[in-house]
Structures are given as structure tokens and as C-alpha cells.
Amino acid sequence: MILWLNGAFGAGKTTVAYELHRRLPNSFVYDPENIGYFIRKNAPESIQKDDFQDHALWRQFNYDMLSMLAEEHEGVIIAPMTLVDPVYFSEIVERLRRDGTQLCHITLAAKRETLLKRLKKRGDFSQSWPAKQVDRCVNQLSEQMFGWHLQTDELGVEQILDRIADHADLKLLPDQRSATKKSWDRFVTKLRHIRF
């Protein structure tokens, strides 16, 4: 099964993805964003688009990769990725579903103020690219096609995990880590996913 975690920048997709991965045996985190960085690194600037999702190759490659993983990997594939364009959503998520792939799509939602506060905390201030996308993301992701929506403003990570597990019918392993170890693991996850 593919578990696609959607949401605006700052919604907590990466943190939730890796926390789920720690508690779901044989799960795998697949990051569609990496294909965008591959395209940027391997194509001349003259043909690069401002948003790498606008490259048809990005959408096709992620569809192909997720299709292959779903067919060949027995565990849950967790894909944390903001995807707000309805056409692109159809080209990847809905196409996988049409092909018979079991895919659970969840949008981690939060108020604009919450998202901007979270982004600022991680170093993305009001003029950063992620912060400039907040309004577009919040508006687009509120559409029904991007459901199931989980409002995260007042929820802790454990509560989010429990609600996702209930919705997706997943059985999470107990978390035996101390509070300090959990905080450290989450800090390391954030550090590893800082994009320069």
C-alpha cells in the first residue's frame, strides 16, 4: 500500500512520515522531491522550470517509481509530498488508483498562521519559497479531491500517527523510545531534510 502524505509546506509531512516508518515494520519512505532535485542537477538552467513538478518527467518518473514499489515491495510505502495541482494529482495519485494500486491519500491540514509559524521555526521566513506557497497550498488542498483532511493545529505527533493509523487501517508498533530520544530523532529528521 502507498500512503501519500500531502499538505502545505510546514504541515509536518516529513516528521510524520519518518515517525510512521519507525513504527510500521517493513515500511519504506519514498521522497518524490528527490526526482525534482535530480532534474535540476542534470538539466541546463535554460530548460528548468521554477517548480520542478511542472516537468512532465517528474510526474511520469514518480508514477513509474511508485507503481514499481507498490508492485514489488510488501510493506507500506510512505510518500510525503505536497501536491496541489489537480492535473498533476490525477497524473500520479489517481492514475495509480485507476491501475489498481492500493493508495491512501491524507492531507495534513493546518491554518495559515500555524504553517507560517512552523516554517519560521525551521528557518523559512516570510519571503522564502515555502512560505510564499502557503496560501496557494491551503486554498487548493481544501478541495474535496485532496481528502481525507486531518487538521493538525492542536494535535501532537502521536495523536496524528494514531489518527492516520485508524484511518488507513494500519497497526503501529508501540513506541518504546524515551521523550528525549523521540525529540532527538525528530530533530535529526528535520536536519537531514533541510534543502539548500
Beta strands, then each sheet from edge to edge (+ up, - down):
strand 1: 2-7
strand 2: 28-29
strand 3: 77-80
strand 4: 103-109
strand 5: 149-151
sheet 1: 2+ 3+ 1+ 4+ 5+
end
